[in-house]
Amino acid sequence: MMPHSIMNRISTIRAVLLARVAWLLVSLWSRSINIRIVNRDISERLTAQGKSVIYAFYHGNLFPLIHSHRGSGISIMVSESRDGEIMARLLQLYGFDVVRGSSKRKGQKGLLSLVHRMRRGKSVAFAVDGPRGPLQEVKEGVVFLAGIMQAPVVPVATAAKRYGTAEKSWDKLMLPAPFTDGLVLYGEPLHVNGTSPEDIQTGRMRLETELKRLSHEAVFRVETFPEGRETDPIQNAK
């Protein structure tokens, strides 16, 4: 049997290589998409006030967010699984600050790392139904963090005029077609009063309702876009 240290080394090399290949493919693919970011002033207003922001989105909406928010330095939670190792390295290549852990409340190590980062003034992002679903069901972790830090939660949705869906993945990952129109839509911030069971459940349900509403709005907006490039494509968005 191969020594454990060598197996770990091989696994690391594999993750590094796959992440770099993924970075190249995602970059080329994303540069062909005409992404419009709507209501970004909500985020800019909060950060101008010196507030750390918690961005909340569905796992299946991740693809359009990676390249459009590259270099942001936002801290994002990624699972500690083998697939999570590849995603973590990919996000690091795009300039995200990666924290390993779970979006469940019991993922204490990851949540504690996010608390430390927010206390230093960083904003964080959550795939609220990760790491393995159920699909579009908000976990407690994001709400618990908002209650501890008394930080605003900004819901984020994405949509595309033409897209495919990774049907075999639990999150039904949305993959915009090359050269299509896409949208990133920010919602108004939500606030969580505290960390009592009632506060957590109320906050979780409010966020889940708002994300679903925002997702429907994003689909409606992108379908009404006029044809042609009236705004800068995604490579010019930060």
Rosetta blueprint (number, residue, H / E / L):
1 M L
2 M L
3 P L
4 H H
5 S H
6 I H
7 M H
8 N H
9 R H
10 I H
11 S H
12 T H
13 I H
14 R H
15 A H
16 V H
17 L H
18 L H
19 A H
20 R H
21 V H
22 A H
23 W H
24 L H
25 L H
26 V H
27 S H
28 L H
29 W H
30 S H
31 R H
32 S L
33 I L
34 N E
35 I E
36 R E
37 I E
38 V E
39 N L
40 R H
41 D H
42 I H
43 S H
44 E H
45 R H
46 L H
47 T H
48 A H
49 Q L
50 G L
51 K L
52 S L
53 V L
54 I E
55 Y E
56 A E
57 F E
58 Y L
59 H H
60 G H
61 N H
62 L H
63 F H
64 P H
65 L H
66 I H
67 H H
68 S H
69 H L
70 R L
71 G L
72 S L
73 G L
74 I L
75 S E
76 I E
77 M E
78 V E
79 S L
80 E L
81 S L
82 R H
83 D H
84 G H
85 E H
86 I H
87 M H
88 A H
89 R H
90 L H
91 L H
92 Q H
93 L H
94 Y L
95 G L
96 F L
97 D E
98 V E
99 V E
100 R E
101 G L
102 S L
103 S L
104 K L
105 R L
106 K L
107 G L
108 Q H
109 K H
110 G H
111 L H
112 L H
113 S H
114 L H
115 V H
116 H H
117 R H
118 M H
119 R H
120 R L
121 G L
122 K L
123 S L
124 V E
125 A E
126 F E
127 A E
128 V L
129 D L
130 G L
131 P L
132 R L
133 G L
134 P L
135 L L
136 Q L
137 E L
138 V L
139 K L
140 E H
141 G H
142 V H
143 V H
144 F H
145 L H
146 A H
147 G H
148 I H
149 M H
150 Q L
151 A L
152 P L
153 V E
154 V E
155 P E
156 V E
157 A E
158 T E
159 A E
160 A E
161 K L
162 R L
163 Y E
164 G E
165 T E
166 A L
167 E L
168 K L
169 S L
170 W L
171 D L
172 K L
173 L L
174 M E
175 L E
176 P E
177 A L
178 P L
179 F L
180 T L
181 D E
182 G E
183 L E
184 V E
185 L E
186 Y E
187 G L
188 E L
189 P L
190 L E
191 H L
192 V L
193 N L
194 G L
195 T L
196 S L
197 P H
198 E H
199 D H
200 I H
201 Q H
202 T H
203 G H
204 R H
205 M H
206 R H
207 L H
208 E H
209 T H
210 E H
211 L H
212 K H
213 R H
214 L H
215 S H
216 H H
217 E H
218 A H
219 V H
220 F H
221 R H
222 V H
223 E H
224 T L
225 F L
226 P L
227 E L
228 G L
229 R L
230 E L
231 T L
232 D L
233 P L
234 I H
235 Q H
236 N H
237 A L
238 K L
